[in-house]
Amino acid sequence: MDKFIITGPTALRGEISISGSKNAALPLMAAALLGETPSTLTLIPRLKDILTFSEVIRETGTAIDFMEQNNSMLIDPSTLSRNEAPYELVRRMRASFYMLGALLGRSGNARISLPGGCAWGPRPVDLHLKGFESMGVKIDLDTGYVSAALPSETLEGGEFTLNPSSVGATVNLILGAVKRTRRFVLKNAAREPDVVLLCRMLVKMGADIEGIGTGTLVIRKVDKLDGVTFSNDPDRIETGTYMIAAAMHPDSEITLTGCKPEDLGEFPGWFIKTGAELEIIGSTIRVKAPEVIRPVSVKTKIYPGFPTDLQAQWATLMTQAEGSSTVTDSVYFDRFSYVPELNRLGGKLRVKNNSVTIDGRSRLQGAAVMSTDLRASVSLVNAAMCAHGQSEILRVYHLDRGYEQLEKKLNRAGASILRVKD
Ligand code: EPZ
């Protein structure tokens, strides 16, 4: 298991390019299975989660070719012959559960392992299963697997309301409905850009989806979907992560290229309250760190609210603010595994229920810390880059799941990160 040795404090200066979105790419890969002909996806990031999902898809007999050197992927589902996703793969990446919707949509049946938990909680899939049952799918659970089948070629569909709104359940139900339900209405659907992009790809393939980008989707069955060439979006969470990193050291000034600023929702509005300077020109975002970081309390919400995937990064920034602040996660109630690690670096954070209070400004001191999940890990990198002395970040495989060429991008901008094969 690799570790990072990071020497700080270092300012970030120069350019950082943004890669394709992990959370948008996974649904696009699943959607390609619904096509009668091959699909080509571009701006697909070279990440562990993408490789894992490729293995899950390959397990069905589908041909998938990832041309990593130019971030493009060819998926040819014409040889798809097994409607299964086994536990040993699904447990490694919970979004593999999207195979349920994709295989129901394509073949009318599926046997998918239930995903395990994750670093910070159970992360249930009850809404996925209830949603499929509501559209008429027969669902059986046995020995940790979901066996699902359509009682007929075409389902009536009906209406289902997500409570809470769920990105994964929205993606899964769309994938299952586009070729199968006469008319399916999904209410309180997630409006994340990842969902909008999936709908746009499916419509380009020939799907009939109304209400794209709103909380109510109306899906009417089409008999055939064709493969397409389709581009993924830039990663909005990677963008927000580097914006926050650039605000932590007073001498930092960076230009992010290849962004999609309109996908950031309300985040920029919160970001400038810290005193950071922000200039958005087309797909370029320039950030200049404030002399003094103002404490800003935030509460995460579903899109377009403050993203839960930037919660840990924000709390880390607040360790450098001149005063106290509170970060509340209303999406996941226990996503604070990074807190004890940040405190080891000299942070003063206290968790109570689904909030963490941060006393700034604390002088961070290098130490050995443990990565626990993707966004917690990158927060420790951000902290170590402005801590005094040397830090060791263990288990960086968590980072390799979601941040393409992280140390290369940051070192090019002035960081001092050494990856050591452990
Ligand atoms: C997606 O996870 C993202 N993952 C997560 O990003 C992100 O944190 C999350 O959406 C919220 O934005 C991918 O896109 C691959 P949810 P997902 O279903 O779909 C509850 C990262 O770091 N819920 O929107 O699993 C759930 O417990 C990852 O890149 C149910 O109760 O999240 C949570 O409280 C981490 N029952 C809330 O909904 C269900 O059946 C939102 O979860 C499903 C969800």
Boltz pocket constraint, residues with backbone or C-beta under 6 A from the ligand:
constraints:
  - pocket:
      binder: B
      contacts: [[A, 22], [A, 23], [A, 24], [A, 26], [A, 95], [A, 123], [A, 124], [A, 125], [A, 126], [A, 127], [A, 128], [A, 129], [A, 163], [A, 164], [A, 165], [A, 166], [A, 167], [A, 168], [A, 169], [A, 194], [A, 308], [A, 309], [A, 330], [A, 331], [A, 332], [A, 333], [A, 374], [A, 375], [A, 402]]
      max_distance: 6.0
